[in-house]
Amino acid sequence: MTEGKKIKGDRLKEFYDQTLLCTSCGYCKSVCPAFKGTLWDHNTARSKMVLAYGLLEGEIEVDDSIVQSIFECTTCGDCARRCPSNVKTYEVLMATRQELAEIHCIPENLGSALKNVDAHGNPQGEPASAREEFIPDEAMARIGKGGDVLVFLGCVTSITDMKMTGAIFNILERAGVDYTLLGKKEPCCGFLNSLAGYDSEAFGKKLLEEINNLNPRPKLIVTPCPGCFRTLHHHYPEEGVDLNIEVKHILEFLDQLIDEGKLEVTKKLEGNVLYHDPCDLGRHAEIYEPPRKLLAHFAEVKEFKYNRDESHCCGGGGGLQSTNYDISTIMAMNRLAEANELEADFIVSACPACKAMFSTAAVDFKKETGKKFKVRDLVEIVHKNTKGKE
């Protein structure tokens, strides 16, 4: 039960002035994908700023409705971009989540996923061996042996996406990359824990330990997951964990392989191709042009109406998929409706969560409208349309 509890305020008080800056103008409503999906004002940033202020002042106590409001958010951050008062809405929201987590007030479904992380090392609750189920034999032989490039698959890719896992290692093999991987010893990066209001320091230390066991020690980490990228590249250093190794999203590395002639483009995509900016790769990591540069090898890149720093979330961000799957699905369907207006054939992104959300929603969208989309990750595009240097 959450009723009757009060936050301590130690984390949120740093942003007290920010809660006062909010004028409740409602500009955040015009871009908030959660609001557009539900038309509920409690999903807007302005409502969350009011709640943060009330919690910090001790004027309101924590109850289920407050927890629901604070966690019904994809943390996409577009409200901060749109805010005329420059309120740090994302920082205030995350500090509020940290306060709630400290007094053990988080949504039940999200709490179950975190228990799975603690018990099994992944939110899905699968055994560690599941991380190796989709790994091809040639990659299995490289587990734990060291190499120039460490492939950090992440929980979503390794456990739930057979096509992505196979594509990654097939590409690296054909390009002659000296790579390695951790297999069942790969730890969860802790990104979901961060989104829930906890830190990810322990996860960083565990990964550092596994990296240090590799001989030779890798010079580069590549990952297909923007959440993993953000955690390894941004969160760990902020929490005092230095992996002492460069981290890249894999799309940047694949583009490098094409530029170096290690991969050769064999064919182009036929049809209208839209690129969707993942929130964690785009707005939070400011990686906008590299995916477009890579995709341009295979197609003329078309744009969503809302793109780059104005891109709308797929619905899978911020832990919302665990907190309120219905709202997540509505957001994905809204994005597909936008793609339908642009007569898209392909929807391409660079995030396993985006791919999963759009793929599921595309089934329902086809039933409702008859329109079929081909949802792909950029890695899959590279895999299907390149060959190694002869």
DRENZASE-336693 format. One record per residue: x, y, z of N, C-alpha, C in turn. Coordinates in steps of 0.001 Angstrom, whole numbers, plus 500000, padded with zeros to 6 digits. Example, Ala and Ser with C-alpha at 12.3 -4.5 7.8 and 13.67 -1.06 7.14 Angstrom:
BEGIN
513190494310507800512300495500507800513200496700507800;512850497750507080513670498940507140512900500030507870;
//
This chain:
BEGIN
500847498799500000500000500000500000500881501249500000;500462502250499226501227503494499151500607504621499959;499311504498500324498596505585500971499256506005502284;499326507339502477499797507869503748501286508086503854;502040507697502845503483507868502897503880509255502402;505020509730502884505568510994502412506996510785501943;507402511536500936508771511422500453509720512110501422;510993511744501348512001512378502201512413513738501645;512446513854500315512724515139499692514176515446499409;515096514563499821516524514855499663516937514997498199;516362514186497336516730514223495914515974515318495168;514723515505495515513878516432494782514130517893495138;514630518149496348514797519542496775515776520311495886;516660519596495215517587520244494285516831520939493153;515642520468492882514864520995491760513646521793492224;513685522251493470512566523022494013512263524239493145;513302524983492760513106526179491932512479525831490587;512808524652490068512246524229488793510734524032488886;510270523490490009508827523297490158508094524627490212;508783525676490671508170527001490740508157527693489380;509069527297488495509151527924487178507963527556486289;507381526399486525506263525948485696505060526866485885;504548527430484775503403528338484823502094527640484489;502149526324484273500965525532483886500336526047482589;501193526529481677500703527088480413500093526026479507;500552524781479643500002523706478835500696523470477516;501807524167477270502531523937476020503011522485475937;503283521871477064503744520480477069502681519539476512;501408519931476640500326519083476135500403518916474626;500914519930473950500912519906472482501871518879471910;502830518408472722503815517452472220503821516135472988;503176516087474125503232514893474981502512513714474329;503227512645473971502568511497473334501616510763474268;501902510791475572501007510132476522499683510889476616;499748512214476609498514513012476630497724512821475341;498432512834474212497747512660472930497071511293472845;497635510322473565497066508978473527495883508787474454;495758509653475479494721509444476490493830510661476718;494364511863476415493690513138476702493445513315478195;494327512703478995494264512867480448495333513868480866;494910514928481524495857515979481870496893515515482894;496558514499483681497540514064484680498763513425484025;498689513155482712499853512623482005500789513719481516;500398514969481622501229516061481126502309516427482130;503355517084481620504457517507482488503984518527483513;503062519418483107502638520452484057501968519836485281;501207518765485073500575518094486213501623517435487104;502642516879486491503697516229487267504518517253488055;504673518460487502505385519506488240504587519931489481;503272519989489354502417520316490492502533519240491563;502520517984491130502651516880492082504006516900492776;505056517165492009506401517220492593506477518310493651;505909519464493340505900520570494304505129520183495562;503942519611495381503128519242496525503783518188497396;504440517219496765505142516181497522506310516773498299;507051517673497647508215518264498289507827519162499458;506733519892499312506253520787500370505538520020501482;505267518737501255504557517953502248503066518241502272;502573518919501222501164519275501163500287518112500721;500895517123500065500146515940499676500927514696500072;500193513652500362500808512372500682500761511472499461;501629510501499446501693509564498321500490508629498354;499855508472497203498822507446497059498973506809495675;498134505849495381498270505110494122498116506006492900;497247507006492985497026507874491838498263508716491526;498992509120492558500213509898492346501294509025491730;501440507818492249502419506884491687502091506615490222;500808506403489944500389506146488567500762507310487664;500488508532488100500772509707487276502261509874487014;503073509712488044504519509918487892505139508868486972;504586507666486966505169506596486148504468506409484803;503357507079484592502721507035483270503364508091482386;504576507815482005505383508755481223506475507960480533;506759508285479277507805507570478545509181508179478765;509241509267479544510494510014479784511151510438478476;510323510697477454510879511070476151511549512438476193;511110513316477112511768514600477281511333515690476327;510340515428475484509936516449474511509286517644475195;508708517422476378508101518524477128509144519582477486;510355519136477819511422520081478166511822520909476957;511838520302475794512167521033474570511119522088474283;509875521777474559508767522665474202508512523738475258;508980523537476468508636524422477587509187525841477387;508318526867477340508798528244477179509527528785478401;509330528149479553510010528575480780511296527802481026;511615526873480091512828526059480204512891525262481502;511746524764481932511717523913483120512394522584482805;513220522118483715513897520830483529512937519704483915;511932519522483091510860518588483425511354517159483593;512280516738482731512790515364482813513511515146484132;514372516096484513515126515963485753514215515953486976;513170516803486944512219516831488058511474515501488152;511046514984487004510330513713486995511191512581487544;512442512513487075513305511422487523513634511548489011;513808512770489493514058512963490925512837512527491739;511642512790491202510420512361491880510324510844491902;510668510213490793510684508738490772511686508190491790;512828508836491903513825508402492881513285508504494303;512547509570494568511939509740495890510929508633496165;510109508326495180509100507283495353509738505906495493;510789505679494717511483504393494819512105504208496200;512577505301496759513232505236498072512274504789499169;510983505102499000509992504666499993509154503497499446;509713502838498419509141501612497866507734501819497307;507562502923496593506280503203495956506457503271494439;506411502117493796506481502046492349505368501125491864;504955501245490604503877500395490096504193498911490232;503172498124490471503339496684490736504029495961489584;503583496202488358504166495503487212505634495851487026;505974497120487229507363497540487144508181496892488247;507600496806489432508284496147490546508564494686490258;507639494017489579507842492609489217508998492454488244;509090493384487283510193493345486321511534493557487017;511560494450487998512803494699488737513189493493489600;512201492806490130512490491577490886513114490524489968;512642490480488732513240489559487763514700489913487494;514977491214487415516362491650487212517237491173488370;516739491336489581517503490920490762517704489406490800;516652488664490474516697487207490610517329486507489406;517109487046488203517524486341486998518489487126486110;518655488418486408519575489218485602518959489812484363;517623489764484270516928490365483131515472490612483512;514825491639482924513432491959483276512441490879482886;512801490050481898511873489023481417511755487840482371;512695487695483298512651486573484227513149485271483637;513921485355482546514468484168481899515804483770482541;516183482511482448517489482101482977518620482726482166;519795482816482773520943483426482095521253482726480777;521001481444480716521293480674479505520475481143478301;519349481841478561518510482335477465519251483356476611;520267483993477181521043484974476415521840484317475281;522021483012475351522806482318474323521945481531473337;520641481543473555519752480694472758519773481047471275;519882482352470949519810482787469550521179483103468952;522236482869469697523584483194469216524069482095468266;524488482447467046524968481431466099526271480781466568;526562479609466017527703478815466477529030479561466378;529231480310465273530509480991465099530732482057466172;529628482654466644529744483640467718529901482964469074;529243481832469258529376481087470519530831480745470796;531566480461469739532969480086469895533829481243470379;533301482464470306534071483641470704533746484132472114;532778483529472764532349483995474082533513483965475076;533747485104475710534740485198476781536184485148476350;536453485179475039537839485008474587538562486309474270;537894487426474400538548488689474114538536489015472632;538737490290472322538731490753470942538697492263470916;538830492842469745538846494303469637537512494924470016;536411494240469649535078494806469833534224493883470700;533701494440471790532781493690472636531355494029472237;530579493021471865529173493209471520528341493038472785;527712494122473211526817494081474374525389494068473839;524777492897473804523474492735473160522348493419473917;522372493331475240521258493836476030520176492789476196;519320492980477190518312491970477523517284491761476422;516775492857475847515709492734474854516200492006473611;517351492430473085517862491813471862518234490356472074;518998490081473116519531488727473292518458487707473645;517431488132474387516460487175474904515198487077474057;514846488171473374513552488166472690513613488344471179;514790488654470613514833488972469186515852488102468449;515399486948467988516258485997467301516848486594466021;516038487348465265516515487913464003517640488917464224;517465489771465209518478490797465481519790490173465936;519692489221466838520901488587467369521700487929466256;521036487127465433521731486468464335522290487452463333;521529488517463038521971489514462063523253490201462498;523324490561463765524509491273464276525770490462464058;525738489205464468526960488401464389527283487974462959;526262487778462136526528487475460729527206488643460032;526778489861460347527403491046459767528869491148460184;529124490976461462530495491102461960531403490025461375;530860488831461178531650487752460582532011488079459137;531043488534458366531309488814456950532235490023456778;532246490918457777533121492091457711534506491819458284;534712490618458830536016490256459376536379490987460652;535388491318461468535623492049462715536117491095463804;537124491518464541537630490756465677536778491113466893;535736490318467122534785490662468180534726489585469256;534109489955470348533865489013471435532516489338472052;532036488476472936530769488679473631530815487936474953;529862488241475813529867487668477159528890486513477323;527975486351476372527021485243476476526192485324477734;526065484184478440525223484157479634525815484941480797;527073485374480666527680486205481705527429487696481491;526755488032480389526440489444480170525407489895481204;525726490900482001524766491368483003523752492329482395;522631492492483056521700493549482681522411494878482901;522183495838482016522854497131482170522279497942483323;521023497660483701520396498387484799519566499582484371;519325499716483061518594500880482571517179500937483138;516491499788483206515137499781483751515148500229485206;516175499826485949516299500267487338516436501779487416;517215502349486494517368503805486455516040504482486179;515270503938485238513976504519484894513001504430486066;513178503413486908512290503233488055512682504121489234;513862504741489150514285505627490228515450505122491047;516010503986490659517174503442491349518435503719490527;519604503547491153520828503780490384521277502481489716;522256502616488824522729501456488071524206501158488355;524725501718489426526147501579489741526575500122489879;525786499327490584526152497919490804526233497159489489;525356497498488548525362496841487242526629497224486467;527022498489486595528241498943485939529471498246486476;529515498066487771530658497384488383530729495921487952;529567495302487818529532493906487376530037493798485945;529607494709485082530068494688483700531565494947483629;532049495889484410533475496184484430534279494948484830;533774494208485787534444492973486221534530491966485075;533444491812484330533436490866483214534364491332482093;534406492631481841535296493169480807536747492919481164;537073493130482433538453492957482880538907491498482820;537956490573482750538300489155482636538616488741481198;538340489637480244538590489323478844540051489603478489;540632488713477729542033488868477323542185488429475862;542513489378474970542811490792475237541568491593475576;541789492691476278540683493572476670540187494327475448;538867494374475239538323495070474058538660496564474061;538684497129472860538941498557472695537648499342472493;536581498612472211535313499259471889534146498368472301;533081498991472825531817498292473077530789498812472089;530087497908471418528970498306470564527709497631471071;526598498336471021525325497785471472524211498238470545;523234497366470275522105497749469419520988498458470174;521119498567471491520047499102472335520369500519472812;519543501518472459519775502876472943519764502995474461;518926502193475128518914502219476588520226501743477171;520759500655476614522077500165477046523155501198476726;523065501797475537524044502814475150524039503976476132;522847504479476447522756505586477404523345505219478744;523061504001479186523534503571480498525048503456480524;525610502770479546527063502560479513527812503853479237;527251504683478363527949505889477916527735507077478842;526539507167479459526203508335480267526043508010481757;525169507049482072524823506804483470525999506287484292;526721505308483781527836504754484559528862505824484937;529333506649483983530286507698484364529715508666485397;528419508989485274527786509886486238527750509275487632;527717507948487706527647507259488992529011506774489453;530065507193488756531421506896489200532001505591488711;531363504964487724531876503710487166532531504005485818;533848503819485745534598504080484516534952502748483858;534291502448482747534581501207482037535917501267481316;536448502483481161537740502694480485537743502072479096;536670502335478361536524501784477023535500502632476267;535712502830474973534788503610474165533491502827473947;532370503543473964531063502921473761530373503591472577;529854502783471648529116503293470505527822502511470319;526807503199469795525662502448469308526118501728468045;525634500534467825526157499705466750525963500316465367;524957501158465188524734501736463862525920502594463418;526556503284464379527726504095464039528874503199463588;529003502056464212530064501118463865529801500484462498;528553500157462213528219499557460923528452500535459782;528137501796460009528397502804458980529891502931458724;530671502810459792532135502842459666532633501675458822;532052500500459008532452499323458239532159499511456748;531041500176456433530726500448455031531701501464454456;531975502510455209532908503543454748534306502984454510;534695502003455324536030501402455205536083500320454134;534943500010453525534903499006452475534850497579452979;534628497391454274534556496047454827533180495424454609;532202496282454335530870495841453944530502496543452650;529902495790451741529515496349450452527996496262450297;527372497387449948525925497422449751525573496666448479;524606495750448576524251494906447427522941495309446752;522034495905447512520772496316446904520092497381447751;519099498026447143518351499085447796516959498592448180;516334499275449114514965498961449492514002499569448486;512926498888448225511902499391447316510688499836448130;510303501095447951509172501640448682509558502854449503;508568503441450158508790504614450999509313504185452367;510448504734452748511128504329453982511150505494454962;510506505313456111510505506330457167511462505913458264;512238506880458760513098506599459911512476507213461157;512373506393462194511837506835463481512981507031464469;513069508221465066514114508500466056513743507933467417;514505506976467935514267506518469311514588507646470288;513793507794471330514001508887472283515372508823472943;515787507616473346517053507489474075518263507689473177;518121507429471898519228507643470970519215509059470423;518018509587470190517883510910469611517917512011470647;516775512289471256516673513449472136517618513365473337;517821512173473880518654512053475074520144511916474764;520495511330473617521914511160473260522324512046472084;521344512719471487521573513650470375522271512994469176;521893511736468904522394511034467723521267511014466694;521306511969465773520269512120464765520755511785463352;521881512304462978522333512154461597522994510808461287;523763510202462210524392508905461899523422507832461403;522240507640462024521337506609461488520812506958460102;520598508228459855520132508638458531521213508437457486;522449508699457869523574508473456957523690506994456607;523541506129457617523626504695457383522465504222456514;521252504651456835520077504215456085520107504716454644;520749505865454425520817506436453076521599505563452102;522398504634452625523082503670451750522077502741451069;520892502597451677519939501584451223518620502152450709;518362503429450967517079504000450557517122505518450641;516186506139449957515965507571450168515169507707451457;515751508387452426515144508447453752514027509488453780;512816509039454120511687509933454318511560510241455811;510861511319456112510756511749457499509316511742457996;509144511324459256507880511540459941507637513045460068;506386513426460232506087514832460477506836515314461712;506853514488462745507599514800463963508868513952463949;510020514606463758511265513863463632512391514570464374;513511513878464475514682514383465193514284514799466614;514586516024467047514304516389468439512811516589468707;511988516546467656510538516645467820509850515282467687;510642514232467586510081512895467364509179512468468519;508115511746468190507206511202469197507629509788469583;507512509484470848507907508180471366507026507076470792;507623505891470636506891504718470142505921504182471183;506112504584472445505278504073473526506007503117474443;507218502701474034507951501712474819508969502296475772;509041503615475869510070504243476696509645504447478138;510627504732478987510360505138480359509794504078481270;509787502816480815509171501759481606507665501723481469;507098502574480586505641502653480439505040501341479962;505805500593479190505307499316478681504960498376479832;505736498473480923505453497663482109504370498293482966;504350499624482998503439500343483877502015500377483337;501877500715482048500544500790481438500656500435479971;500526499170479665500717498692478294499671499266477341;498464499522477846497405500045476982497780501408476420;498315502279477266498724503603476796499889503472475813;500820502571476108501938502337475195501437501960473807;500447501083473771499914500616472491499217501745471734;498479502580472445497815503721471815498850504643471172;499956504878471867501007505747471346501637505159470093;501855503858470087502416503198468909501450503287467728;500165503091468000499160503168466940499080504586466362;499219505590467217499211506978466742500388507250465813;501539506673466151502719506859465303502517506160463953;501883504996463970501602504283462725500585505035461872;499643505690462512498675506496461768499385507634461041;500376508210461689501184509248461049501935508677459853;502486507465460014503196506813458912502255506491457763;501027506124458099500039505794457070499697507020456226;499597508166456860499311509405456131500432509732455140;501639509302455472502793509557454609503021508418453613;502100507462453593502152506336452660503455505543452782;503874505305453997505117504571454251504938503083453979;505985502463453487506036501011453344506890500394454454;508018501051454733508928500603455784508945501616456929;508961501110458153509255501937459322510532501380459921;511583502181459893512902501732460338513328502531461567;513855501832462558514383502501463742515700501853464126;516242502266465238517513501711465706517402501380467188;516302500717467535516022500408468939515146499167469001;515542498147469751514735496926469837513369497162470464;513268498132471374511975498433471985511039499065470970;511562499986470150510744500603469095510259499541468109;511159498668467708510788497608466772509684496730467358;509811496371468628508817495509469265507464496198469367;507470497476469756506211498212469888505513498353468535;506257498766467516505664498974466196505228497656465559;506004496603465757505656495303465176504335494782465730;504164494914467040502913494466467675501740495330467230;501952496649467246500877497566466863500510497410465386;501503497069464548501250496934463109500243495829462808;500216494816463643499253493721463453497834494247463631;497620495015464701496296495589464950495952496648463910;496967497415463500496726498473462517496256497877461188;496844496755460804496439496086459566495010495579459661;494642495050460827493276494555461014492267495683460888;492633496869461398491715497991461412491649498722460071;492776498795459378492847499641458180493185498893456899;493748497695457032494195496953455855495602497313455420;496190498323456063497536498766455712498584497900456413;499561497416455629500629496609456182501946497374456145;502627497433457280503940498060457365505018496983457530;506171497235456965507349496415457221508180497136458273;508186496598459473508916497215460586510286496561460696;511325497361460635512687496831460651513595497643461572;514586496980462102515690497665462767516770497922461729;517530498989461904518590499311460957519580498167460784;519847497445461855520763496308461777520258495284460768;518952495039460766518370494066459838518495494543458398;518362495837458176518523496396456833519943496163456334;520919496428457198522327496212456832522575494737456548;522027493872457373522237492444457229521719491909455895;520526492328455525519870491809454330520433492388453038;521122493518453123521486494235451897522979494548451765;523828493741452405525277493908452268525962492547452120;527199492608451673528058491418451663529439491846452113;530261490883452472531612491186452895532526491504451708;533653492098452010534627492439450979535209491168450389;535218491086449067535713489870448412537227489936448207;
//
